[in-house]
């Protein structure tokens, strides 16, 4: 049982908008009255929506955003406090961060408002973060007394350095969109009215790349980032050798001509 109110009954917890024939989809967390807090129902719906995209070869890029004034306020503590949800909701079957990890293509976060604790983790699980000036980030695990389990303790320190990460997580203070961009875990800050359009433009730029390369390149960046530099370089060489041996000279020349034509048109 969840704490979804009567107003939520029959309303999709996640809105999926397929952008055809472009090849990407927008997933919108849709509990605006609860600042898109992650109830069991919302976590399950998000995992299901991502898995549907994984199963659909026509969807090669995802955009994740929130309805209303928040991106995601984290786990639904009201639901948990009422005994109608549990921290066991992080089980793999409805773990939204693990679900995002199952999508092989790029995931763009359009962070439209606050991203708190579990919502912060959800944003950091995406591949590129665009933020409106209204976006703010906070890690309140230490204040609430819940241990992070979706990667915040590890991803944030790798993104901004361990000293800044300690400051953020051991104080619970807010990080503004501009500060997040200066520190490097937000790619750039975009006016609120242009945020989704900017994310969609980026998705189209990504889709101009070869389909298999979007998946392969994302994988080697992410897999190598989890390793020490020497091991990451070895991984890159290993995968390049396996892949490039099957690339023909004619294919390279044809694609080079296409890149030149695109550059001349821009």
Secondary structure, 3 states (H helix, E strand, C coil): CCCCCHHHCCCCCEEEEEECCCCEEEEEECCHHHCCCECHHHHHHHHHHHHHHHCCCCCCEEEEEECCCEEECCECHHHHHCCCCCHHHHCHHHCHHHHHHHCCCCEEEEECCEEECHHHHHHHCCCEEEECCCCEEECCHHHHCCCCCCCHHHHHHHHHCHHHHHHHHHHCCCEEHHHHHHHCCCCEECCHHHHHHHHHHHHHHHHCCCHHHHHHHHHHHHHHHCCCHHHHHHHHHHHHHHHHCCCCHHHHHHHHHHHHHHHHHC
